[in-house]
Amino acid sequence: MMNKIMREIEDGMKLIWKKVDPKDLKPGDHIYAHKLYGYYSHHGIYVGGGYVIHFTSTANKEAILPISIVQPETVSACPECGYRENTGRGVIKTCLDCFRRQGKTLCSIRYFMCGAPRLGHLLKKPGTCSTISCTRSPEQVIEAAYELLRSNGFGKYHLISNNCEHFATYCQTGVRASEQTAFGDTILKICRELKNCS
């Protein structure tokens, strides 16, 4: 029994931290790229043909990241997909490079793992896996992403309660969840409790 648990953890860890070669992606994969030097992960659903459907801010990026000085007029459109930074809002479809671009750098792509073993989940970085099981086939994941793209029906972007990880997890599982924000929320609650105890 213990060997099986250890094998599951090791397999999960390899999957969680392994950089993915874009040519190995399969339609329906929930992927992410670390941004801002790994402080957060941007999530999306790979839909094939080098394209990703993902959820971006529904407001001006400067409202969320005041350090951004990119103006839409100063950035040319991507020759592959036509995306122009600071113009896409809500659920969008872009090429893989636009999805993973951070300034002039292309961030590495990683698989997001659903149904991670509980112990493995506790040992990983928030936003890389979830214990929620994937209940949808790759075709259903893609259809959910396209439906939200067509209707732009994922609501207003909110960094804590409705972000790109919520979107990709919802497409894959039918549940809106974000491990990144859940972890941050837990830390804030602990800090508040410690402050109230002193």
MITINU-482252 format. One record per residue (C-alpha): x, y, z; residue number from 0. Coordinates in nm, 3 decimals. Each point is the difference from the previous one (the first is absolute). Last residue first. Layout:
# residues N
figu east=X	north=Y	up=Z	pos=NUM
...
This chain:
# residues 198
figu east=-0.202	north=3.868	up=2.019	pos=197
figu east=-0.274	north=-0.247	up=-0.094	pos=196
figu east=-0.175	north=0.236	up=-0.244	pos=195
figu east=0.324	north=0.049	up=-0.199	pos=194
figu east=0.056	north=-0.375	up=-0.014	pos=193
figu east=-0.355	north=-0.051	up=-0.126	pos=192
figu east=0.042	north=0.269	up=-0.265	pos=191
figu east=0.330	north=-0.153	up=-0.116	pos=190
figu east=-0.156	north=-0.347	up=-0.018	pos=189
figu east=-0.292	north=0.136	up=-0.204	pos=188
figu east=0.239	north=0.177	up=-0.239	pos=187
figu east=0.203	north=-0.320	up=-0.050	pos=186
figu east=-0.318	north=-0.199	up=-0.071	pos=185
figu east=-0.114	north=0.262	up=-0.255	pos=184
figu east=0.336	north=-0.021	up=-0.176	pos=183
figu east=-0.028	north=-0.380	up=-0.023	pos=182
figu east=-0.359	north=0.022	up=-0.128	pos=181
figu east=0.115	north=0.264	up=-0.250	pos=180
figu east=0.261	north=-0.224	up=-0.156	pos=179
figu east=-0.215	north=-0.314	up=0.028	pos=178
figu east=-0.271	north=0.159	up=-0.211	pos=177
figu east=-0.340	north=-0.161	up=-0.033	pos=176
figu east=-0.315	north=0.033	up=-0.209	pos=175
figu east=-0.129	north=-0.357	up=-0.034	pos=174
figu east=-0.118	north=-0.157	up=-0.329	pos=173
figu east=0.320	north=-0.208	up=-0.004	pos=172
figu east=0.210	north=0.090	up=-0.304	pos=171
figu east=-0.170	north=0.318	up=-0.120	pos=170
figu east=-0.049	north=0.111	up=0.363	pos=169
figu east=0.367	north=-0.059	up=0.078	pos=168
figu east=0.099	north=0.212	up=-0.301	pos=167
figu east=-0.230	north=0.288	up=0.100	pos=166
figu east=0.078	north=-0.003	up=0.375	pos=165
figu east=0.370	north=-0.004	up=-0.095	pos=164
figu east=-0.050	north=0.303	up=-0.226	pos=163
figu east=-0.168	north=0.204	up=0.276	pos=162
figu east=-0.335	north=0.030	up=0.176	pos=161
figu east=0.021	north=0.036	up=0.382	pos=160
figu east=0.347	north=0.136	up=0.077	pos=159
figu east=0.118	north=0.196	up=-0.306	pos=158
figu east=-0.353	north=0.082	up=-0.110	pos=157
figu east=-0.100	north=-0.017	up=-0.367	pos=156
figu east=-0.364	north=0.080	up=-0.067	pos=155
figu east=-0.214	north=-0.284	up=-0.122	pos=154
figu east=0.091	north=-0.329	up=-0.162	pos=153
figu east=-0.250	north=0.038	up=-0.279	pos=152
figu east=0.197	north=0.150	up=-0.286	pos=151
figu east=-0.278	north=-0.177	up=-0.193	pos=150
figu east=0.218	north=-0.139	up=-0.279	pos=149
figu east=0.309	north=-0.035	up=0.223	pos=148
figu east=-0.201	north=-0.164	up=0.280	pos=147
figu east=-0.139	north=-0.251	up=-0.250	pos=146
figu east=0.347	north=-0.055	up=-0.146	pos=145
figu east=0.146	north=-0.083	up=0.343	pos=144
figu east=-0.288	north=-0.236	up=0.086	pos=143
figu east=0.036	north=-0.170	up=-0.340	pos=142
figu east=0.374	north=-0.047	up=0.054	pos=141
figu east=-0.055	north=-0.159	up=0.342	pos=140
figu east=-0.278	north=-0.220	up=-0.143	pos=139
figu east=0.232	north=-0.125	up=-0.277	pos=138
figu east=0.278	north=-0.067	up=0.252	pos=137
figu east=-0.248	north=-0.210	up=0.203	pos=136
figu east=-0.150	north=0.157	up=0.311	pos=135
figu east=-0.006	north=-0.099	up=0.366	pos=134
figu east=0.353	north=0.106	up=0.089	pos=133
figu east=0.039	north=-0.077	up=0.368	pos=132
figu east=0.050	north=0.282	up=0.250	pos=131
figu east=0.323	north=-0.063	up=0.196	pos=130
figu east=0.157	north=0.292	up=-0.181	pos=129
figu east=0.330	north=0.072	up=-0.172	pos=128
figu east=0.252	north=0.272	up=-0.085	pos=127
figu east=-0.171	north=0.310	up=0.143	pos=126
figu east=0.150	north=-0.026	up=0.347	pos=125
figu east=0.355	north=-0.149	up=0.002	pos=124
figu east=0.007	north=-0.368	up=0.084	pos=123
figu east=0.044	north=-0.206	up=0.316	pos=122
figu east=-0.362	north=0.011	up=0.124	pos=121
figu east=-0.132	north=-0.117	up=-0.337	pos=120
figu east=0.236	north=-0.298	up=0.005	pos=119
figu east=-0.152	north=-0.108	up=0.331	pos=118
figu east=-0.358	north=0.040	up=-0.127	pos=117
figu east=0.068	north=-0.189	up=-0.324	pos=116
figu east=-0.057	north=0.229	up=-0.300	pos=115
figu east=-0.339	north=-0.037	up=-0.169	pos=114
figu east=0.066	north=0.283	up=-0.244	pos=113
figu east=0.355	north=0.072	up=-0.114	pos=112
figu east=0.088	north=0.327	up=-0.173	pos=111
figu east=0.254	north=-0.068	up=-0.273	pos=110
figu east=0.290	north=0.241	up=-0.043	pos=109
figu east=0.102	north=0.258	up=-0.258	pos=108
figu east=0.327	north=0.193	up=0.020	pos=107
figu east=-0.014	north=0.378	up=-0.020	pos=106
figu east=0.069	north=0.172	up=-0.332	pos=105
figu east=0.190	north=0.319	up=0.081	pos=104
figu east=-0.043	north=0.334	up=-0.178	pos=103
figu east=-0.254	north=0.133	up=0.250	pos=102
figu east=-0.137	north=-0.313	up=0.166	pos=101
figu east=-0.132	north=-0.217	up=-0.285	pos=100
figu east=-0.167	north=-0.331	up=0.085	pos=99
figu east=-0.344	north=0.056	up=-0.152	pos=98
figu east=0.137	north=0.212	up=-0.286	pos=97
figu east=0.239	north=-0.285	up=-0.090	pos=96
figu east=-0.276	north=-0.262	up=0.013	pos=95
figu east=-0.213	north=0.187	up=-0.251	pos=94
figu east=-0.298	north=0.185	up=0.135	pos=93
figu east=-0.366	north=-0.065	up=0.079	pos=92
figu east=-0.169	north=0.236	up=0.244	pos=91
figu east=-0.235	north=-0.011	up=0.300	pos=90
figu east=-0.012	north=0.344	up=0.160	pos=89
figu east=0.178	north=0.292	up=-0.161	pos=88
figu east=0.254	north=0.018	up=-0.277	pos=87
figu east=0.129	north=0.352	up=-0.064	pos=86
figu east=0.288	north=0.036	up=0.247	pos=85
figu east=0.237	north=-0.208	up=-0.215	pos=84
figu east=-0.102	north=-0.041	up=-0.363	pos=83
figu east=-0.116	north=-0.341	up=-0.120	pos=82
figu east=-0.005	north=-0.045	up=-0.377	pos=81
figu east=0.059	north=-0.377	up=0.019	pos=80
figu east=0.328	north=-0.070	up=-0.181	pos=79
figu east=0.121	north=0.350	up=-0.098	pos=78
figu east=-0.057	north=0.119	up=0.358	pos=77
figu east=-0.134	north=0.356	up=-0.009	pos=76
figu east=0.247	north=0.284	up=0.046	pos=75
figu east=0.046	north=0.157	up=0.340	pos=74
figu east=0.017	north=0.377	up=0.045	pos=73
figu east=-0.371	north=0.070	up=-0.057	pos=72
figu east=-0.103	north=-0.253	up=0.264	pos=71
figu east=0.206	north=0.179	up=0.270	pos=70
figu east=0.243	north=-0.203	up=0.204	pos=69
figu east=0.102	north=0.167	up=0.325	pos=68
figu east=-0.082	north=-0.290	up=0.228	pos=67
figu east=0.123	north=0.063	up=0.356	pos=66
figu east=-0.354	north=0.087	up=0.111	pos=65
figu east=-0.103	north=-0.363	up=-0.045	pos=64
figu east=-0.371	north=-0.029	up=0.063	pos=63
figu east=-0.135	north=0.339	up=-0.109	pos=62
figu east=0.285	north=0.030	up=-0.251	pos=61
figu east=-0.137	north=-0.311	up=-0.169	pos=60
figu east=-0.315	north=0.191	up=-0.101	pos=59
figu east=-0.306	north=-0.195	up=0.101	pos=58
figu east=-0.138	north=-0.338	up=-0.110	pos=57
figu east=0.330	north=-0.155	up=0.100	pos=56
figu east=0.089	north=-0.316	up=-0.184	pos=55
figu east=-0.154	north=-0.345	up=-0.030	pos=54
figu east=0.158	north=-0.262	up=-0.222	pos=53
figu east=-0.056	north=-0.190	up=-0.323	pos=52
figu east=0.329	north=-0.131	up=-0.138	pos=51
figu east=0.114	north=-0.054	up=-0.360	pos=50
figu east=0.290	north=-0.189	up=-0.164	pos=49
figu east=-0.227	north=-0.211	up=-0.223	pos=48
figu east=-0.173	north=-0.149	up=0.301	pos=47
figu east=-0.239	north=0.126	up=0.266	pos=46
figu east=0.245	north=0.049	up=0.288	pos=45
figu east=-0.202	north=0.119	up=0.299	pos=44
figu east=0.140	north=0.286	up=0.204	pos=43
figu east=0.180	north=0.102	up=0.316	pos=42
figu east=0.238	north=0.286	up=0.094	pos=41
figu east=0.209	north=-0.083	up=0.305	pos=40
figu east=0.108	north=0.239	up=0.272	pos=39
figu east=0.314	north=0.111	up=0.181	pos=38
figu east=0.214	north=-0.214	up=-0.231	pos=37
figu east=0.229	north=0.277	up=-0.125	pos=36
figu east=-0.296	north=0.221	up=-0.093	pos=35
figu east=-0.167	north=-0.282	up=-0.195	pos=34
figu east=-0.003	north=-0.378	up=0.033	pos=33
figu east=-0.172	north=-0.162	up=-0.297	pos=32
figu east=-0.305	north=-0.224	up=0.027	pos=31
figu east=-0.166	north=-0.287	up=-0.179	pos=30
figu east=-0.334	north=-0.181	up=0.015	pos=29
figu east=0.021	north=-0.247	up=-0.289	pos=28
figu east=-0.317	north=-0.034	up=-0.213	pos=27
figu east=0.185	north=-0.026	up=-0.331	pos=26
figu east=0.332	north=-0.180	up=0.055	pos=25
figu east=0.333	north=0.167	up=0.067	pos=24
figu east=0.318	north=-0.188	up=-0.094	pos=23
figu east=0.097	north=0.250	up=-0.274	pos=22
figu east=0.004	north=0.276	up=0.262	pos=21
figu east=0.283	north=-0.176	up=0.189	pos=20
figu east=-0.118	north=-0.012	up=0.358	pos=19
figu east=0.208	north=0.103	up=0.300	pos=18
figu east=-0.027	north=-0.261	up=0.272	pos=17
figu east=-0.089	north=0.130	up=0.344	pos=16
figu east=-0.351	north=-0.140	up=0.040	pos=15
figu east=0.042	north=-0.316	up=-0.207	pos=14
figu east=0.316	north=-0.113	up=0.178	pos=13
figu east=-0.160	north=0.085	up=0.335	pos=12
figu east=-0.309	north=-0.204	up=-0.082	pos=11
figu east=0.202	north=-0.305	up=-0.100	pos=10
figu east=0.205	north=0.027	up=0.321	pos=9
figu east=-0.311	north=0.040	up=0.215	pos=8
figu east=-0.179	north=-0.290	up=-0.169	pos=7
figu east=0.310	north=-0.220	up=0.038	pos=6
figu east=0.026	north=0.090	up=0.371	pos=5
figu east=-0.367	north=-0.090	up=0.053	pos=4
figu east=0.041	north=-0.333	up=-0.183	pos=3
figu east=0.315	north=-0.082	up=0.199	pos=2
figu east=-0.187	north=0.073	up=0.327	pos=1
figu east=-0.277	north=-0.243	up=-0.096	pos=0
